[in-house]
Amino acid sequence: MEIASKEFSNQDITVTYDPCICTLSGKCAKELSNVFSNTVIPWINLDEGNTEDIIKQIQKCPSGALQFHKKNKKQVI
């Protein structure tokens, strides 16, 4: 059975989570619990943290199950 990756977005970034490679270390929820939760669904709430902190936490993911990409912002002239 294949489980699809999940996507979570705010105005700055999109975060993807691949449950098939997650090692369930809990590092994300322990270190940035206002954004990542083990008990609340949806378990990633990007509105509860600033983008810089979220990116730093994702970069600490030991399995690589959490990834992100920045959204392109169009300039208004």
LUMPAPA-865978 format. One record per residue: residue number from 1; x, y negated, z of N, C-alpha, C in turn. Coordinates in pm, whole numbers, padded with zeros to 5 digits, m for minus. Example, Ala and Ser with C-alpha at 12.3 -4.5 7.8 and 13.67 -1.06 7.14 Angstrom:
! LUMPAPA-865978
<r><i>1</i><n_c1>01319</n_c1><n_c2>00569</n_c2><n_c3>00780</n_c3><ca_c1>01230</ca_c1><ca_c2>00450</ca_c2><ca_c3>00780</ca_c3><c_c1>01320</c_c1><c_c2>00330</c_c2><c_c3>00780</c_c3></r>
<r><i>2</i><n_c1>01285</n_c1><n_c2>00225</n_c2><n_c3>00708</n_c3><ca_c1>01367</ca_c1><ca_c2>00106</ca_c2><ca_c3>00714</ca_c3><c_c1>01290</c_c1><c_c2>m00003</c_c2><c_c3>00787</c_c3></r>
***
This chain:
! LUMPAPA-865978
<r><i>1</i><n_c1>00084</n_c1><n_c2>00118</n_c2><n_c3>00000</n_c3><ca_c1>00000</ca_c1><ca_c2>00000</ca_c2><ca_c3>00000</ca_c3><c_c1>00088</c_c1><c_c2>m00124</c_c2><c_c3>00000</c_c3></r>
<r><i>2</i><n_c1>00066</n_c1><n_c2>m00213</n_c2><n_c3>m00093</n_c3><ca_c1>00143</ca_c1><ca_c2>m00336</ca_c2><ca_c3>m00103</ca_c3><c_c1>00069</c_c1><c_c2>m00450</c_c2><c_c3>m00034</c_c3></r>
<r><i>3</i><n_c1>00144</n_c1><n_c2>m00526</n_c2><n_c3>00046</n_c3><ca_c1>00087</ca_c1><ca_c2>m00640</ca_c2><ca_c3>00116</ca_c3><c_c1>00142</c_c1><c_c2>m00766</c_c2><c_c3>00051</c_c3></r>
<r><i>4</i><n_c1>00056</n_c1><n_c2>m00856</n_c2><n_c3>00009</n_c3><ca_c1>00098</ca_c1><ca_c2>m00977</ca_c2><ca_c3>m00060</ca_c3><c_c1>00158</c_c1><c_c2>m01078</c_c2><c_c3>00036</c_c3></r>
<r><i>5</i><n_c1>00249</n_c1><n_c2>m01157</n_c2><n_c3>m00017</n_c3><ca_c1>00306</ca_c1><ca_c2>m01267</ca_c2><ca_c3>00061</ca_c3><c_c1>00197</c_c1><c_c2>m01368</c_c2><c_c3>00093</c_c3></r>
<r><i>6</i><n_c1>00214</n_c1><n_c2>m01439</n_c2><n_c3>00200</n_c3><ca_c1>00120</ca_c1><ca_c2>m01543</ca_c2><ca_c3>00241</ca_c3><c_c1>00184</c_c1><c_c2>m01678</c_c2><c_c3>00217</c_c3></r>
<r><i>7</i><n_c1>00103</n_c1><n_c2>m01778</n_c2><n_c3>00184</n_c3><ca_c1>00151</ca_c1><ca_c2>m01915</ca_c2><ca_c3>00162</ca_c3><c_c1>00080</c_c1><c_c2>m02012</c_c2><c_c3>00254</c_c3></r>
<r><i>8</i><n_c1>00157</n_c1><n_c2>m02106</n_c2><n_c3>00305</n_c3><ca_c1>00106</ca_c1><ca_c2>m02211</ca_c2><ca_c3>00393</ca_c3><c_c1>00167</c_c1><c_c2>m02341</c_c2><c_c3>00344</c_c3></r>
<r><i>9</i><n_c1>00087</n_c1><n_c2>m02447</n_c2><n_c3>00332</n_c3><ca_c1>00137</ca_c1><ca_c2>m02573</ca_c2><ca_c3>00277</ca_c3><c_c1>00097</c_c1><c_c2>m02693</c_c2><c_c3>00361</c_c3></r>
<r><i>10</i><n_c1>00181</n_c1><n_c2>m02795</n_c2><n_c3>00355</n_c3><ca_c1>00145</ca_c1><ca_c2>m02928</ca_c2><ca_c3>00402</ca_c3><c_c1>00180</c_c1><c_c2>m03024</c_c2><c_c3>00289</c_c3></r>
<r><i>11</i><n_c1>00184</n_c1><n_c2>m03151</n_c2><n_c3>00315</n_c3><ca_c1>00209</ca_c1><ca_c2>m03247</ca_c2><ca_c3>00206</ca_c3><c_c1>00353</c_c1><c_c2>m03242</c_c2><c_c3>00156</c_c3></r>
<r><i>12</i><n_c1>00446</n_c1><n_c2>m03186</n_c2><n_c3>00235</n_c3><ca_c1>00588</ca_c1><ca_c2>m03188</ca_c2><ca_c3>00199</ca_c3><c_c1>00642</c_c1><c_c2>m03055</c_c2><c_c3>00146</c_c3></r>
<r><i>13</i><n_c1>00597</n_c1><n_c2>m02944</n_c2><n_c3>00204</n_c3><ca_c1>00654</ca_c1><ca_c2>m02815</ca_c2><ca_c3>00169</ca_c3><c_c1>00548</c_c1><c_c2>m02705</c_c2><c_c3>00160</c_c3></r>
<r><i>14</i><n_c1>00585</n_c1><n_c2>m02597</n_c2><n_c3>00095</n_c3><ca_c1>00508</ca_c1><ca_c2>m02473</ca_c2><ca_c3>00098</ca_c3><c_c1>00597</c_c1><c_c2>m02367</c_c2><c_c3>00160</c_c3></r>
<r><i>15</i><n_c1>00542</n_c1><n_c2>m02298</n_c2><n_c3>00259</n_c3><ca_c1>00613</ca_c1><ca_c2>m02191</ca_c2><ca_c3>00328</ca_c3><c_c1>00552</c_c1><c_c2>m02059</c_c2><c_c3>00285</c_c3></r>
<r><i>16</i><n_c1>00637</n_c1><n_c2>m01963</n_c2><n_c3>00251</n_c3><ca_c1>00589</ca_c1><ca_c2>m01830</ca_c2><ca_c3>00218</ca_c3><c_c1>00638</c_c1><c_c2>m01732</c_c2><c_c3>00324</c_c3></r>
<r><i>17</i><n_c1>00555</n_c1><n_c2>m01632</n_c2><n_c3>00349</n_c3><ca_c1>00586</ca_c1><ca_c2>m01528</ca_c2><ca_c3>00447</ca_c3><c_c1>00563</c_c1><c_c2>m01393</c_c2><c_c3>00381</c_c3></r>
<r><i>18</i><n_c1>00665</n_c1><n_c2>m01309</n_c2><n_c3>00382</n_c3><ca_c1>00654</ca_c1><ca_c2>m01176</ca_c2><ca_c3>00324</ca_c3><c_c1>00653</c_c1><c_c2>m01073</c_c2><c_c3>00436</c_c3></r>
<r><i>19</i><n_c1>00535</n_c1><n_c2>m01021</n_c2><n_c3>00472</n_c3><ca_c1>00524</ca_c1><ca_c2>m00927</ca_c2><ca_c3>00583</ca_c3><c_c1>00596</c_c1><c_c2>m00795</c_c2><c_c3>00557</c_c3></r>
<r><i>20</i><n_c1>00625</n_c1><n_c2>m00764</n_c2><n_c3>00432</n_c3><ca_c1>00692</ca_c1><ca_c2>m00638</ca_c2><ca_c3>00400</ca_c3><c_c1>00839</c_c1><c_c2>m00637</c_c2><c_c3>00442</c_c3></r>
<r><i>21</i><n_c1>00899</n_c1><n_c2>m00755</n_c2><n_c3>00455</n_c3><ca_c1>01040</ca_c1><ca_c2>m00758</ca_c2><ca_c3>00495</ca_c3><c_c1>01062</c_c1><c_c2>m00816</c_c2><c_c3>00635</c_c3></r>
<r><i>22</i><n_c1>00955</n_c1><n_c2>m00864</n_c2><n_c3>00698</n_c3><ca_c1>00966</ca_c1><ca_c2>m00921</ca_c2><ca_c3>00831</ca_c3><c_c1>01006</c_c1><c_c2>m00812</c_c2><c_c3>00932</c_c3></r>
<r><i>23</i><n_c1>01105</n_c1><n_c2>m00845</n_c2><n_c3>01018</n_c3><ca_c1>01150</ca_c1><ca_c2>m00751</ca_c2><ca_c3>01121</ca_c3><c_c1>01082</c_c1><c_c2>m00777</c_c2><c_c3>01255</c_c3></r>
<r><i>24</i><n_c1>00990</n_c1><n_c2>m00872</n_c2><n_c3>01258</n_c3><ca_c1>00913</ca_c1><ca_c2>m00905</ca_c2><ca_c3>01378</ca_c3><c_c1>01003</c_c1><c_c2>m00939</c_c2><c_c3>01497</c_c3></r>
<r><i>25</i><n_c1>01109</n_c1><n_c2>m01013</n_c2><n_c3>01470</n_c3><ca_c1>01200</ca_c1><ca_c2>m01055</ca_c2><ca_c3>01577</ca_c3><c_c1>01133</c_c1><c_c2>m01155</c_c2><c_c3>01671</c_c3></r>
<r><i>26</i><n_c1>01037</n_c1><n_c2>m01230</n_c2><n_c3>01619</n_c3><ca_c1>00968</ca_c1><ca_c2>m01330</ca_c2><ca_c3>01699</ca_c3><c_c1>01047</c_c1><c_c2>m01458</c_c2><c_c3>01718</c_c3></r>
<r><i>27</i><n_c1>01162</n_c1><n_c2>m01469</n_c2><n_c3>01652</n_c3><ca_c1>01248</ca_c1><ca_c2>m01587</ca_c2><ca_c3>01666</ca_c3><c_c1>01172</c_c1><c_c2>m01716</c_c2><c_c3>01630</c_c3></r>
<r><i>28</i><n_c1>01091</n_c1><n_c2>m01711</n_c2><n_c3>01527</n_c3><ca_c1>01019</ca_c1><ca_c2>m01831</ca_c2><ca_c3>01485</ca_c3><c_c1>00920</c_c1><c_c2>m01877</c_c2><c_c3>01593</c_c3></r>
<r><i>29</i><n_c1>00844</n_c1><n_c2>m01783</n_c2><n_c3>01648</n_c3><ca_c1>00743</ca_c1><ca_c2>m01817</ca_c2><ca_c3>01749</ca_c3><c_c1>00807</c_c1><c_c2>m01858</c_c2><c_c3>01882</c_c3></r>
<r><i>30</i><n_c1>00921</n_c1><n_c2>m01800</n_c2><n_c3>01914</n_c3><ca_c1>00989</ca_c1><ca_c2>m01834</ca_c2><ca_c3>02039</ca_c3><c_c1>01050</c_c1><c_c2>m01974</c_c2><c_c3>02033</c_c3></r>
<r><i>31</i><n_c1>01104</n_c1><n_c2>m02010</n_c2><n_c3>01918</n_c3><ca_c1>01178</ca_c1><ca_c2>m02135</ca_c2><ca_c3>01907</ca_c3><c_c1>01097</c_c1><c_c2>m02253</c_c2><c_c3>01855</c_c3></r>
<r><i>32</i><n_c1>00986</n_c1><n_c2>m02228</n_c2><n_c3>01786</n_c3><ca_c1>00902</ca_c1><ca_c2>m02336</ca_c2><ca_c3>01735</ca_c3><c_c1>00756</c_c1><c_c2>m02293</c_c2><c_c3>01747</c_c3></r>
<r><i>33</i><n_c1>00713</n_c1><n_c2>m02275</n_c2><n_c3>01871</n_c3><ca_c1>00581</ca_c1><ca_c2>m02217</ca_c2><ca_c3>01899</ca_c3><c_c1>00464</c_c1><c_c2>m02308</c_c2><c_c3>01862</c_c3></r>
<r><i>34</i><n_c1>00489</n_c1><n_c2>m02436</n_c2><n_c3>01844</n_c3><ca_c1>00380</ca_c1><ca_c2>m02524</ca_c2><ca_c3>01802</ca_c3><c_c1>00344</c_c1><c_c2>m02501</c_c2><c_c3>01655</c_c3></r>
<r><i>35</i><n_c1>00433</n_c1><n_c2>m02441</n_c2><n_c3>01577</n_c3><ca_c1>00409</ca_c1><ca_c2>m02415</ca_c2><ca_c3>01435</ca_c3><c_c1>00383</c_c1><c_c2>m02266</c_c2><c_c3>01410</c_c3></r>
<r><i>36</i><n_c1>00464</n_c1><n_c2>m02180</n_c2><n_c3>01471</n_c3><ca_c1>00455</ca_c1><ca_c2>m02035</ca_c2><ca_c3>01450</ca_c3><c_c1>00398</c_c1><c_c2>m01971</c_c2><c_c3>01576</c_c3></r>
<r><i>37</i><n_c1>00298</n_c1><n_c2>m01886</n_c2><n_c3>01560</n_c3><ca_c1>00233</ca_c1><ca_c2>m01824</ca_c2><ca_c3>01674</ca_c3><c_c1>00217</c_c1><c_c2>m01674</c_c2><c_c3>01655</c_c3></r>
<r><i>38</i><n_c1>00227</n_c1><n_c2>m01600</n_c2><n_c3>01763</n_c3><ca_c1>00202</ca_c1><ca_c2>m01456</ca_c2><ca_c3>01759</ca_c3><c_c1>00057</c_c1><c_c2>m01423</c_c2><c_c3>01791</c_c3></r>
<r><i>39</i><n_c1>m00019</n_c1><n_c2>m01522</n_c2><n_c3>01838</n_c3><ca_c1>m00153</ca_c1><ca_c2>m01492</ca_c2><ca_c3>01888</ca_c3><c_c1>m00267</c_c1><c_c2>m01568</c_c2><c_c3>01821</c_c3></r>
<r><i>40</i><n_c1>m00237</n_c1><n_c2>m01667</n_c2><n_c3>01741</n_c3><ca_c1>m00341</ca_c1><ca_c2>m01750</ca_c2><ca_c3>01678</ca_c3><c_c1>m00340</c_c1><c_c2>m01727</c_c2><c_c3>01528</c_c3></r>
<r><i>41</i><n_c1>m00457</n_c1><n_c2>m01723</n_c2><n_c3>01468</n_c3><ca_c1>m00466</ca_c1><ca_c2>m01709</ca_c2><ca_c3>01323</ca_c3><c_c1>m00529</c_c1><c_c2>m01836</c_c2><c_c3>01268</c_c3></r>
<r><i>42</i><n_c1>m00476</n_c1><n_c2>m01901</n_c2><n_c3>01165</n_c3><ca_c1>m00355</ca_c1><ca_c2>m01859</ca_c2><ca_c3>01094</ca_c3><c_c1>m00232</c_c1><c_c2>m01878</c_c2><c_c3>01182</c_c3></r>
<r><i>43</i><n_c1>m00137</n_c1><n_c2>m01788</n_c2><n_c3>01170</n_c3><ca_c1>m00023</ca_c1><ca_c2>m01790</ca_c2><ca_c3>01263</ca_c3><c_c1>00083</c_c1><c_c2>m01893</c_c2><c_c3>01227</c_c3></r>
<r><i>44</i><n_c1>00072</n_c1><n_c2>m01954</n_c2><n_c3>01110</n_c3><ca_c1>00160</ca_c1><ca_c2>m02066</ca_c2><ca_c3>01074</ca_c3><c_c1>00073</c_c1><c_c2>m02189</c_c2><c_c3>01054</c_c3></r>
<r><i>45</i><n_c1>00098</n_c1><n_c2>m02293</n_c2><n_c3>01133</n_c3><ca_c1>00024</ca_c1><ca_c2>m02418</ca_c2><ca_c3>01123</ca_c3><c_c1>00124</c_c1><c_c2>m02531</c_c2><c_c3>01101</c_c3></r>
<r><i>46</i><n_c1>00149</n_c1><n_c2>m02565</n_c2><n_c3>00977</n_c3><ca_c1>00249</ca_c1><ca_c2>m02665</ca_c2><ca_c3>00942</ca_c3><c_c1>00215</c_c1><c_c2>m02805</c_c2><c_c3>00991</c_c3></r>
<r><i>47</i><n_c1>00089</n_c1><n_c2>m02828</n_c2><n_c3>01022</n_c3><ca_c1>00048</ca_c1><ca_c2>m02960</ca_c2><ca_c3>01070</ca_c3><c_c1>00094</c_c1><c_c2>m02988</c_c2><c_c3>01213</c_c3></r>
<r><i>48</i><n_c1>00141</n_c1><n_c2>m02887</n_c2><n_c3>01282</n_c3><ca_c1>00181</ca_c1><ca_c2>m02902</ca_c2><ca_c3>01422</ca_c3><c_c1>00330</c_c1><c_c2>m02930</c_c2><c_c3>01441</c_c3></r>
<r><i>49</i><n_c1>00404</n_c1><n_c2>m02950</n_c2><n_c3>01334</n_c3><ca_c1>00546</ca_c1><ca_c2>m02979</ca_c2><ca_c3>01347</ca_c3><c_c1>00593</c_c1><c_c2>m03069</c_c2><c_c3>01236</c_c3></r>
<r><i>50</i><n_c1>00713</n_c1><n_c2>m03125</n_c2><n_c3>01254</n_c3><ca_c1>00764</ca_c1><ca_c2>m03207</ca_c2><ca_c3>01145</ca_c3><c_c1>00841</c_c1><c_c2>m03120</c_c2><c_c3>01047</c_c3></r>
<r><i>51</i><n_c1>00843</n_c1><n_c2>m03160</n_c2><n_c3>00923</n_c3><ca_c1>00897</ca_c1><ca_c2>m03080</ca_c2><ca_c3>00815</ca_c3><c_c1>01042</c_c1><c_c2>m03042</c_c2><c_c3>00837</c_c3></r>
<r><i>52</i><n_c1>01122</n_c1><n_c2>m03133</n_c2><n_c3>00887</n_c3><ca_c1>01264</ca_c1><ca_c2>m03106</ca_c2><ca_c3>00911</ca_c3><c_c1>01284</c_c1><c_c2>m02991</c_c2><c_c3>01009</c_c3></r>
<r><i>53</i><n_c1>01208</n_c1><n_c2>m02993</n_c2><n_c3>01119</n_c3><ca_c1>01218</ca_c1><ca_c2>m02886</ca_c2><ca_c3>01220</ca_c3><c_c1>01170</c_c1><c_c2>m02753</c_c2><c_c3>01163</c_c3></r>
<r><i>54</i><n_c1>01066</n_c1><n_c2>m02756</n_c2><n_c3>01083</n_c3><ca_c1>01013</ca_c1><ca_c2>m02634</ca_c2><ca_c3>01023</ca_c3><c_c1>01118</c_c1><c_c2>m02572</c_c2><c_c3>00930</c_c3></r>
<r><i>55</i><n_c1>01180</n_c1><n_c2>m02654</n_c2><n_c3>00848</n_c3><ca_c1>01283</ca_c1><ca_c2>m02606</ca_c2><ca_c3>00756</ca_c3><c_c1>01400</c_c1><c_c2>m02545</c_c2><c_c3>00833</c_c3></r>
<r><i>56</i><n_c1>01444</n_c1><n_c2>m02613</n_c2><n_c3>00938</n_c3><ca_c1>01555</ca_c1><ca_c2>m02561</ca_c2><ca_c3>01020</ca_c3><c_c1>01520</c_c1><c_c2>m02425</c_c2><c_c3>01079</c_c3></r>
<r><i>57</i><n_c1>01395</n_c1><n_c2>m02410</n_c2><n_c3>01125</n_c3><ca_c1>01354</ca_c1><ca_c2>m02283</ca_c2><ca_c3>01184</ca_c3><c_c1>01346</c_c1><c_c2>m02173</c_c2><c_c3>01078</c_c3></r>
<r><i>58</i><n_c1>01294</n_c1><n_c2>m02204</n_c2><n_c3>00962</n_c3><ca_c1>01286</ca_c1><ca_c2>m02105</ca_c2><ca_c3>00854</ca_c3><c_c1>01425</c_c1><c_c2>m02057</c_c2><c_c3>00815</c_c3></r>
<r><i>59</i><n_c1>01521</n_c1><n_c2>m02146</n_c2><n_c3>00815</n_c3><ca_c1>01657</ca_c1><ca_c2>m02109</ca_c2><ca_c3>00779</ca_c3><c_c1>01721</c_c1><c_c2>m02015</c_c2><c_c3>00882</c_c3></r>
<r><i>60</i><n_c1>01662</n_c1><n_c2>m02005</n_c2><n_c3>01001</n_c3><ca_c1>01711</ca_c1><ca_c2>m01914</ca_c2><ca_c3>01105</ca_c3><c_c1>01645</c_c1><c_c2>m01776</c_c2><c_c3>01098</c_c3></r>
<r><i>61</i><n_c1>01550</n_c1><n_c2>m01757</n_c2><n_c3>01009</n_c3><ca_c1>01476</ca_c1><ca_c2>m01630</ca_c2><ca_c3>01000</ca_c3><c_c1>01575</c_c1><c_c2>m01517</c_c2><c_c3>00968</c_c3></r>
<r><i>62</i><n_c1>01590</n_c1><n_c2>m01419</n_c2><n_c3>01058</n_c3><ca_c1>01691</ca_c1><ca_c2>m01315</ca_c2><ca_c3>01038</ca_c3><c_c1>01663</c_c1><c_c2>m01221</c_c2><c_c3>00921</c_c3></r>
<r><i>63</i><n_c1>01538</n_c1><n_c2>m01203</n_c2><n_c3>00884</n_c3><ca_c1>01505</ca_c1><ca_c2>m01110</ca_c2><ca_c3>00776</ca_c3><c_c1>01490</c_c1><c_c2>m01179</c_c2><c_c3>00641</c_c3></r>
<r><i>64</i><n_c1>01469</n_c1><n_c2>m01310</n_c2><n_c3>00642</n_c3><ca_c1>01441</ca_c1><ca_c2>m01382</ca_c2><ca_c3>00518</ca_c3><c_c1>01294</c_c1><c_c2>m01374</c_c2><c_c3>00478</c_c3></r>
<r><i>65</i><n_c1>01210</n_c1><n_c2>m01324</n_c2><n_c3>00568</n_c3><ca_c1>01067</ca_c1><ca_c2>m01313</ca_c2><ca_c3>00538</ca_c3><c_c1>01003</c_c1><c_c2>m01450</c_c2><c_c3>00523</c_c3></r>
<r><i>66</i><n_c1>01057</n_c1><n_c2>m01550</n_c2><n_c3>00591</n_c3><ca_c1>01008</ca_c1><ca_c2>m01687</ca_c2><ca_c3>00578</ca_c3><c_c1>01095</c_c1><c_c2>m01761</c_c2><c_c3>00478</c_c3></r>
<r><i>67</i><n_c1>01033</n_c1><n_c2>m01824</n_c2><n_c3>00382</n_c3><ca_c1>01101</ca_c1><ca_c2>m01905</ca_c2><ca_c3>00282</ca_c3><c_c1>01023</c_c1><c_c2>m02034</c_c2><c_c3>00265</c_c3></r>
<r><i>68</i><n_c1>01083</n_c1><n_c2>m02134</n_c2><n_c3>00202</n_c3><ca_c1>01011</ca_c1><ca_c2>m02259</ca_c2><ca_c3>00177</ca_c3><c_c1>01057</c_c1><c_c2>m02320</c_c2><c_c3>00047</c_c3></r>
<r><i>69</i><n_c1>00974</n_c1><n_c2>m02404</n_c2><n_c3>m00007</n_c3><ca_c1>01018</ca_c1><ca_c2>m02492</ca_c2><ca_c3>m00115</ca_c3><c_c1>00951</c_c1><c_c2>m02627</c_c2><c_c3>m00095</c_c3></r>
<r><i>70</i><n_c1>01027</n_c1><n_c2>m02730</n_c2><n_c3>m00129</n_c3><ca_c1>00976</ca_c1><ca_c2>m02866</ca_c2><ca_c3>m00115</ca_c3><c_c1>00888</c_c1><c_c2>m02899</c_c2><c_c3>m00234</c_c3></r>
<r><i>71</i><n_c1>00782</n_c1><n_c2>m02974</n_c2><n_c3>m00205</n_c3><ca_c1>00693</ca_c1><ca_c2>m03018</ca_c2><ca_c3>m00312</ca_c3><c_c1>00751</c_c1><c_c2>m03141</c_c2><c_c3>m00379</c_c3></r>
<r><i>72</i><n_c1>00730</n_c1><n_c2>m03152</n_c2><n_c3>m00506</n_c3><ca_c1>00773</ca_c1><ca_c2>m03272</ca_c2><ca_c3>m00580</ca_c3><c_c1>00674</c_c1><c_c2>m03383</c_c2><c_c3>m00552</c_c3></r>
<r><i>73</i><n_c1>00727</n_c1><n_c2>m03498</n_c2><n_c3>m00517</n_c3><ca_c1>00640</ca_c1><ca_c2>m03613</ca_c2><ca_c3>m00493</ca_c3><c_c1>00651</c_c1><c_c2>m03707</c_c2><c_c3>m00612</c_c3></r>
<r><i>74</i><n_c1>00538</n_c1><n_c2>m03736</n_c2><n_c3>m00670</n_c3><ca_c1>00537</ca_c1><ca_c2>m03827</ca_c2><ca_c3>m00785</ca_c3><c_c1>00536</c_c1><c_c2>m03970</c_c2><c_c3>m00734</c_c3></r>
<r><i>75</i><n_c1>00613</n_c1><n_c2>m04053</n_c2><n_c3>m00801</n_c3><ca_c1>00616</ca_c1><ca_c2>m04195</ca_c2><ca_c3>m00765</ca_c3><c_c1>00500</c_c1><c_c2>m04267</c_c2><c_c3>m00831</c_c3></r>
<r><i>76</i><n_c1>00438</n_c1><n_c2>m04353</n_c2><n_c3>m00755</n_c3><ca_c1>00332</ca_c1><ca_c2>m04436</ca_c2><ca_c3>m00810</ca_c3><c_c1>00393</c_c1><c_c2>m04571</c_c2><c_c3>m00847</c_c3></r>
<r><i>77</i><n_c1>00374</n_c1><n_c2>m04610</n_c2><n_c3>m00971</n_c3><ca_c1>00433</ca_c1><ca_c2>m04737</ca_c2><ca_c3>m01019</ca_c3><c_c1>00326</c_c1><c_c2>m04842</c_c2><c_c3>m01029</c_c3></r>
***
